[in-house]
Amino acid sequence: MDRVLSARIDEKVAVLLDALSRKQHKSKKRILEEALRGYAERGGDESPLDVLKETWGAWDRRESAAATVREARSAFRSSLARRSR
């Protein structure tokens, strides 16, 4: 499904987008999508994406997995207790 996006861009970039669209016989949407996908594949800064580096904080926890499970279960139980009153 397509989503409408609004962004302010420099006038020279808008002119370039128009010119590319006409020259390549592609819609502006298609040019932008291809450019963004290419940029993402390169990692944005010409270096490959390092998934571990990018997600490290999401899964590197100080407490053990068992402690995390106990805390989650405790929160769940207290939530149920509040609802059943």
NORVENKA-V896843 format. One record per residue. N is the residue number from 1. PSI is psi as a letter, one per 30 degrees, with the letter a starting at -180 (* if undefined). NEAR is the number of other C-alpha atoms within 12 Angstrom. D_CENTER is the distance of its C-alpha to the mean C-alpha in whole Angstrom. Layout:
# NORVENKA-V896843
n=N psi=PSI near=NEAR d_center=D_CENTER
n=N psi=PSI near=NEAR d_center=D_CENTER
This chain:
# NORVENKA-V896843
n=1 psi=k near=3 d_center=17
n=2 psi=l near=7 d_center=16
n=3 psi=k near=6 d_center=15
n=4 psi=k near=7 d_center=17
n=5 psi=k near=9 d_center=15
n=6 psi=k near=6 d_center=17
n=7 psi=k near=8 d_center=17
n=8 psi=k near=9 d_center=20
n=9 psi=l near=11 d_center=21
n=10 psi=k near=10 d_center=24
n=11 psi=e near=10 d_center=27
n=12 psi=e near=11 d_center=27
n=13 psi=e near=15 d_center=24
n=14 psi=e near=16 d_center=25
n=15 psi=e near=14 d_center=28
n=16 psi=e near=18 d_center=26
n=17 psi=e near=24 d_center=24
n=18 psi=e near=20 d_center=27
n=19 psi=e near=17 d_center=29
n=20 psi=e near=20 d_center=26
n=21 psi=e near=18 d_center=26
n=22 psi=e near=14 d_center=30
n=23 psi=e near=13 d_center=31
n=24 psi=f near=14 d_center=28
n=25 psi=h near=14 d_center=29
n=26 psi=l near=17 d_center=25
n=27 psi=l near=17 d_center=24
n=28 psi=e near=22 d_center=22
n=29 psi=e near=19 d_center=19
n=30 psi=e near=17 d_center=19
n=31 psi=e near=22 d_center=20
n=32 psi=e near=21 d_center=16
n=33 psi=e near=16 d_center=14
n=34 psi=e near=15 d_center=16
n=35 psi=e near=17 d_center=16
n=36 psi=e near=15 d_center=12
n=37 psi=e near=14 d_center=12
n=38 psi=e near=16 d_center=15
n=39 psi=e near=17 d_center=13
n=40 psi=e near=16 d_center=10
n=41 psi=e near=16 d_center=13
n=42 psi=f near=15 d_center=15
n=43 psi=g near=16 d_center=12
n=44 psi=e near=15 d_center=13
n=45 psi=g near=11 d_center=16
n=46 psi=g near=11 d_center=18
n=47 psi=k near=11 d_center=17
n=48 psi=l near=16 d_center=16
n=49 psi=k near=16 d_center=13
n=50 psi=j near=13 d_center=14
n=51 psi=e near=12 d_center=13
n=52 psi=e near=12 d_center=15
n=53 psi=e near=12 d_center=15
n=54 psi=f near=13 d_center=11
n=55 psi=g near=12 d_center=12
n=56 psi=e near=11 d_center=16
n=57 psi=f near=11 d_center=16
n=58 psi=f near=11 d_center=14
n=59 psi=f near=15 d_center=17
n=60 psi=j near=14 d_center=20
n=61 psi=k near=13 d_center=22
n=62 psi=e near=11 d_center=25
n=63 psi=l near=12 d_center=27
n=64 psi=l near=12 d_center=28
n=65 psi=e near=13 d_center=27
n=66 psi=e near=12 d_center=30
n=67 psi=e near=13 d_center=29
n=68 psi=e near=16 d_center=26
n=69 psi=e near=13 d_center=27
n=70 psi=e near=14 d_center=30
n=71 psi=e near=15 d_center=28
n=72 psi=e near=14 d_center=26
n=73 psi=e near=14 d_center=30
n=74 psi=e near=14 d_center=31
n=75 psi=e near=14 d_center=29
n=76 psi=e near=14 d_center=29
n=77 psi=e near=14 d_center=33
n=78 psi=e near=14 d_center=33
n=79 psi=e near=13 d_center=31
n=80 psi=e near=12 d_center=33
n=81 psi=e near=11 d_center=36
n=82 psi=e near=10 d_center=35
n=83 psi=e near=9 d_center=35
n=84 psi=f near=8 d_center=38
n=85 psi=* near=7 d_center=40
